[in-house]
Amino acid sequence: MKNLDVETLSSTSNIFRVADFGCGVGSNTINSMQDLLQIVKKKYISQCPTSSQMPEFQVIFNDQFTNDFNTLFTYLPQDKQYLVASVPGSFHNQVLPKSSLHLAHCSYSLHWLSRLPKELRDERSPAWNKGKIHYTSAPPEVLMAYATQFAEDLDNFLSARGGEMVSGGMIVIVGSSIPDGMPYSQVVNGIMFDCMGSILMDMVKTGSISEADVDAFNLPIYACPPGEFIEGVERNGLFSIEVIELMNPAPWLKGPIDIPVFVKHVRAAMEGMFSNHFPSKSIDELFDHLVLKLSDISQQLESCYRDGLQLFAILKRK
């Protein structure tokens, strides 16, 4: 964040506000915000060497109303040198006062769609996603429906942040992505989503669930390619792009995928979506079969593209 002008930003207020949008629960959330604060403090010392006093810092954590902020706050260090607040609500809307925010952070949250495109469940629509649960390997109309919804969500997110941020403020965004033009079926998650859909259709045949339930279920997840992200930011017009690049989300993972452990993590993150839609007794069956199915295609998973699947972007408020 070499272009973060801490001196100018701090001159507008004696409080420097940092917010984490889609914060979730866990120690990583706290650690990420403390890392950002350290960067800001070092910049303040270098840019304002004659200042006798550091500004006050306030960290704001935002997520849905159902987020367990009380648990999140148990990870706060006792010697923290910043004020803390939680603000529940959708980050697709304004949640903070106008021109009150200096620095924002959003990690692995934007890929969750605010809602599923209604045409995915419309039998009369070319985007009806019958027998599938994601746009992976689906007709192009399904992919377009997902992309259109993401573009709307991104515009709402940027417009909300644009109102909250002071001029020169910055947003750091980290999230799921994929190289421009690459089919999602060439990455591990895409293959896994296809396997999940296939398992659910097998469960229809055995009577564990109904076909109507499968046809009505779609995962609200979209990995935006950088080209679409750039178009969305430029169309919105409130921010300039300081940095944008694709990165390896887990460069330390060099060896074979441990399928049971992988599925365990997937279940922890996604079980709620399935259990809210399908009978509770079918959830164990789904994830047990997922371990078996992925194990059968382990060589295919190992050969998948893994490098540029994480978008890193820094945006600056105009």
C-alpha positions as CSV (number, residue, x, y, z in Angstrom):
1,M,0.0,0.0,0.0
2,K,2.8,2.4,-1.0
3,N,0.2,5.0,-2.1
4,L,-1.6,5.1,1.2
5,D,-1.3,8.8,2.3
6,V,-1.6,8.4,6.0
7,E,-0.6,12.0,6.7
8,T,-3.5,13.4,4.6
9,L,-6.0,10.8,5.8
10,S,-5.2,11.4,9.5
11,S,-5.5,15.1,9.0
12,T,-9.2,14.8,8.4
13,S,-9.9,13.2,11.8
14,N,-8.1,12.3,15.0
15,I,-9.4,8.7,14.6
16,F,-8.1,6.4,11.9
17,R,-10.8,3.8,11.1
18,V,-10.1,0.4,9.6
19,A,-12.9,-2.0,8.8
20,D,-13.0,-5.7,8.0
21,F,-16.0,-6.6,5.8
22,G,-17.2,-10.2,6.0
23,C,-15.0,-10.8,9.0
24,G,-16.3,-14.2,10.1
25,V,-15.1,-15.7,13.3
26,G,-11.5,-16.7,14.2
27,S,-8.1,-15.6,15.3
28,N,-7.0,-15.0,11.6
29,T,-9.5,-12.2,11.4
30,I,-7.9,-10.4,14.4
31,N,-4.3,-11.1,13.1
32,S,-5.1,-9.7,9.7
33,M,-6.4,-6.5,11.1
34,Q,-3.5,-6.1,13.4
35,D,-1.1,-6.6,10.5
36,L,-2.9,-3.8,8.6
37,L,-2.6,-1.5,11.7
38,Q,1.1,-2.2,11.9
39,I,1.5,-1.1,8.2
40,V,-0.5,2.1,8.9
41,K,1.5,2.9,12.0
42,K,4.9,2.5,10.2
43,K,3.6,4.7,7.4
44,Y,2.5,7.3,9.9
45,I,5.9,7.3,11.6
46,S,7.7,7.7,8.2
47,Q,5.3,10.3,6.8
48,C,4.8,12.3,9.9
49,P,8.2,12.2,11.7
50,T,7.6,15.5,13.5
51,S,4.2,14.5,14.9
52,S,4.2,14.0,18.6
53,Q,1.1,11.8,18.8
54,M,-0.2,8.9,16.9
55,P,-3.9,9.1,15.9
56,E,-6.4,6.9,17.7
57,F,-7.2,3.7,15.8
58,Q,-10.6,2.0,15.6
59,V,-11.2,-1.4,14.1
60,I,-14.7,-2.2,12.9
61,F,-15.7,-5.8,12.2
62,N,-18.7,-6.3,9.9
63,D,-20.5,-9.5,8.9
64,Q,-24.1,-10.8,8.7
65,F,-26.4,-10.6,11.8
66,T,-25.9,-14.3,12.4
67,N,-22.1,-13.9,12.9
68,D,-20.9,-14.7,16.4
69,F,-19.1,-11.5,17.2
70,N,-18.9,-12.4,20.9
71,T,-16.7,-15.4,20.0
72,L,-14.6,-13.3,17.7
73,F,-13.9,-10.8,20.4
74,T,-12.5,-13.5,22.7
75,Y,-9.5,-13.6,20.3
76,L,-8.6,-9.9,20.9
77,P,-5.3,-9.5,22.7
78,Q,-5.5,-7.9,26.2
79,D,-2.9,-5.3,25.3
80,K,-4.6,-4.1,22.1
81,Q,-3.9,-0.5,21.3
82,Y,-7.1,0.2,19.3
83,L,-10.8,0.6,19.8
84,V,-13.1,-2.1,18.6
85,A,-16.7,-2.2,17.3
86,S,-18.9,-4.7,15.5
87,V,-21.4,-3.6,12.9
88,P,-23.8,-6.4,11.7
89,G,-25.4,-6.2,8.3
90,S,-24.9,-7.0,4.6
91,F,-21.8,-5.3,3.2
92,H,-23.7,-4.8,-0.1
93,N,-25.4,-1.9,1.7
94,Q,-24.0,1.0,3.6
95,V,-23.2,0.0,7.2
96,L,-21.0,2.9,8.3
97,P,-21.4,6.7,8.4
98,K,-20.5,8.6,5.2
99,S,-16.8,9.7,4.9
100,S,-15.8,7.9,8.1
101,L,-13.6,5.1,6.9
102,H,-9.9,5.3,5.9
103,L,-8.9,1.6,5.2
104,A,-11.0,-1.5,4.5
105,H,-10.2,-5.2,4.2
106,C,-12.3,-7.9,2.6
107,S,-11.0,-11.4,2.5
108,Y,-12.8,-14.4,0.9
109,S,-16.2,-12.9,1.2
110,L,-17.1,-11.3,-2.1
111,H,-17.4,-14.7,-3.9
112,W,-20.6,-15.4,-1.9
113,L,-23.5,-14.1,-3.9
114,S,-26.1,-12.0,-2.1
115,R,-28.8,-14.1,-3.8
116,L,-29.1,-16.8,-6.4
117,P,-30.2,-15.7,-9.8
118,K,-33.9,-16.6,-10.0
119,E,-33.6,-17.9,-13.6
120,L,-31.5,-20.9,-12.3
121,R,-34.8,-22.4,-10.9
122,D,-37.1,-21.3,-13.7
123,E,-37.9,-24.2,-16.0
124,R,-38.7,-21.8,-18.8
125,S,-35.3,-20.1,-18.6
126,P,-32.2,-21.2,-20.7
127,A,-30.3,-20.8,-17.4
128,W,-32.4,-23.5,-15.6
129,N,-29.7,-25.5,-13.9
130,K,-31.5,-28.8,-13.8
131,G,-29.5,-31.7,-12.2
132,K,-26.6,-29.5,-11.3
133,I,-25.7,-27.4,-8.3
134,H,-23.2,-24.9,-9.8
135,Y,-22.1,-23.3,-13.0
136,T,-19.2,-25.7,-13.4
137,S,-19.9,-27.8,-16.6
138,A,-23.3,-26.1,-16.9
139,P,-24.6,-24.3,-20.1
140,P,-23.2,-20.9,-20.8
141,E,-26.5,-19.3,-19.8
142,V,-26.0,-20.5,-16.2
143,L,-22.5,-19.1,-16.1
144,M,-23.8,-15.8,-17.4
145,A,-26.5,-15.7,-14.7
146,Y,-23.9,-16.1,-12.0
147,A,-21.6,-13.5,-13.6
148,T,-24.4,-11.0,-13.9
149,Q,-25.3,-11.4,-10.2
150,F,-21.7,-11.1,-9.1
151,A,-21.4,-7.9,-11.2
152,E,-24.4,-6.4,-9.4
153,D,-23.1,-7.5,-6.0
154,L,-19.7,-6.0,-6.7
155,D,-21.2,-2.7,-7.8
156,N,-23.3,-2.5,-4.7
157,F,-20.3,-3.3,-2.5
158,L,-18.2,-0.6,-4.1
159,S,-21.0,2.0,-4.0
160,A,-21.5,1.3,-0.3
161,R,-17.8,1.6,0.4
162,G,-17.5,4.6,-1.8
163,G,-20.0,6.4,0.4
164,E,-18.3,5.4,3.6
165,M,-14.7,6.1,2.6
166,V,-12.9,9.4,2.6
167,S,-11.1,10.4,-0.5
168,G,-7.8,8.6,-0.8
169,G,-9.0,5.7,1.4
170,M,-8.1,2.2,0.3
171,I,-9.7,-1.3,0.1
172,V,-7.6,-4.4,0.3
173,I,-9.5,-7.3,-1.4
174,V,-8.5,-11.0,-1.3
175,G,-10.7,-13.7,-2.8
176,S,-11.5,-16.6,-5.0
177,S,-10.7,-16.1,-8.7
178,I,-9.6,-17.9,-11.8
179,P,-7.6,-16.8,-14.9
180,D,-9.6,-15.2,-17.6
181,G,-11.0,-17.7,-20.0
182,M,-10.3,-20.8,-17.9
183,P,-13.2,-23.1,-17.4
184,Y,-14.0,-23.7,-13.7
185,S,-14.0,-27.4,-14.4
186,Q,-10.2,-27.3,-14.6
187,V,-9.7,-26.4,-10.9
188,V,-10.2,-28.6,-7.8
189,N,-13.3,-26.8,-6.5
190,G,-15.0,-27.0,-9.8
191,I,-14.4,-30.8,-10.0
192,M,-15.6,-31.1,-6.4
193,F,-18.8,-29.2,-7.1
194,D,-19.5,-31.5,-10.1
195,C,-18.9,-34.5,-7.9
196,M,-21.3,-33.1,-5.3
197,G,-24.0,-32.7,-8.0
198,S,-23.4,-36.2,-9.3
199,I,-23.6,-37.7,-5.8
200,L,-26.9,-35.8,-5.1
201,M,-28.4,-37.2,-8.4
202,D,-27.3,-40.7,-7.3
203,M,-29.1,-40.1,-4.0
204,V,-32.2,-39.2,-6.0
205,K,-32.1,-42.6,-7.6
206,T,-31.9,-44.3,-4.2
207,G,-34.8,-42.2,-2.8
208,S,-32.7,-40.4,-0.2
209,I,-33.7,-37.0,-1.6
210,S,-36.0,-35.8,-4.3
211,E,-35.0,-34.6,-7.8
212,A,-37.0,-31.4,-7.2
213,D,-34.8,-30.6,-4.2
214,V,-31.6,-31.0,-6.4
215,D,-33.1,-28.8,-9.2
216,A,-33.9,-26.1,-6.7
217,F,-30.4,-26.1,-5.1
218,N,-27.5,-24.0,-6.4
219,L,-24.3,-23.0,-4.6
220,P,-24.1,-19.2,-4.3
221,I,-20.4,-19.1,-5.1
222,Y,-18.7,-17.3,-8.0
223,A,-15.0,-17.0,-8.7
224,C,-14.6,-13.8,-10.6
225,P,-11.8,-13.6,-13.2
226,P,-9.6,-10.5,-13.0
227,G,-10.9,-9.1,-16.3
228,E,-14.5,-9.1,-15.0
229,F,-13.3,-7.5,-11.7
230,I,-11.5,-4.7,-13.5
231,E,-14.6,-4.1,-15.7
232,G,-16.8,-3.9,-12.6
233,V,-14.5,-1.4,-10.8
234,E,-14.2,0.8,-13.8
235,R,-17.9,0.7,-14.5
236,N,-18.6,1.7,-10.9
237,G,-16.2,4.6,-11.2
238,L,-15.6,5.4,-7.5
239,F,-12.2,3.7,-7.1
240,S,-9.0,3.4,-9.0
241,I,-7.1,0.1,-9.2
242,E,-3.7,0.4,-7.5
243,V,-2.8,-3.3,-7.6
244,I,-4.4,-6.4,-9.1
245,E,-2.9,-9.8,-9.5
246,L,-3.6,-13.5,-9.3
247,M,-1.7,-15.5,-6.6
248,N,-1.4,-19.0,-5.4
249,P,-3.8,-19.3,-2.4
250,A,-1.8,-22.0,-0.7
251,P,1.9,-22.1,-2.0
252,W,2.9,-24.2,1.0
253,L,0.8,-27.1,-0.2
254,K,3.2,-29.0,-2.5
255,G,2.3,-32.6,-1.8
256,P,-0.7,-34.8,-2.7
257,I,-4.1,-33.7,-1.5
258,D,-5.3,-35.5,1.6
259,I,-8.8,-36.2,0.5
260,P,-10.4,-37.0,3.9
261,V,-8.9,-33.9,5.5
262,F,-9.8,-31.8,2.4
263,V,-13.4,-32.9,2.6
264,K,-13.5,-32.3,6.4
265,H,-12.6,-28.7,5.8
266,V,-15.1,-28.4,2.9
267,R,-17.8,-29.8,5.1
268,A,-17.1,-27.3,7.9
269,A,-17.5,-24.4,5.5
270,M,-20.4,-25.7,3.4
271,E,-22.5,-28.1,5.5
272,G,-24.9,-25.4,6.6
273,M,-26.0,-24.7,3.0
274,F,-26.8,-28.3,2.4
275,S,-28.5,-29.0,5.7
276,N,-30.8,-26.0,5.2
277,H,-32.1,-27.5,2.0
278,F,-31.8,-31.3,2.2
279,P,-33.0,-33.7,4.9
280,S,-30.5,-33.8,7.7
281,K,-30.0,-37.6,7.4
282,S,-28.7,-37.2,3.9
283,I,-25.8,-34.9,4.8
284,D,-23.5,-37.7,6.1
285,E,-24.2,-39.7,3.0
286,L,-23.3,-36.8,0.7
287,F,-19.9,-36.1,2.4
288,D,-19.0,-39.8,2.9
289,H,-19.6,-40.4,-0.8
290,L,-17.6,-37.3,-1.7
291,V,-14.5,-38.7,0.0
292,L,-14.9,-41.9,-2.0
293,K,-15.6,-40.1,-5.3
294,L,-12.7,-37.7,-5.0
295,S,-10.4,-40.5,-3.9
296,D,-11.2,-42.3,-7.2
297,I,-10.1,-39.3,-9.2
298,S,-7.2,-38.2,-7.0
299,Q,-4.8,-38.2,-10.0
300,Q,-7.1,-35.8,-11.8
301,L,-7.2,-33.5,-8.8
302,E,-3.4,-33.5,-8.5
303,S,-3.1,-32.4,-12.1
304,C,-5.5,-29.5,-11.7
305,Y,-4.4,-25.9,-12.1
306,R,-3.7,-24.4,-8.6
307,D,-1.6,-21.3,-9.0
308,G,-3.6,-18.2,-9.9
309,L,-6.8,-18.9,-8.0
310,Q,-6.6,-16.0,-5.5
311,L,-7.3,-12.4,-6.5
312,F,-5.4,-9.7,-4.7
313,A,-6.5,-6.2,-5.3
314,I,-6.0,-2.8,-3.7
315,L,-8.4,-0.1,-4.7
316,K,-8.2,3.7,-3.9
317,R,-11.2,6.0,-3.4
318,K,-11.1,8.8,-5.9
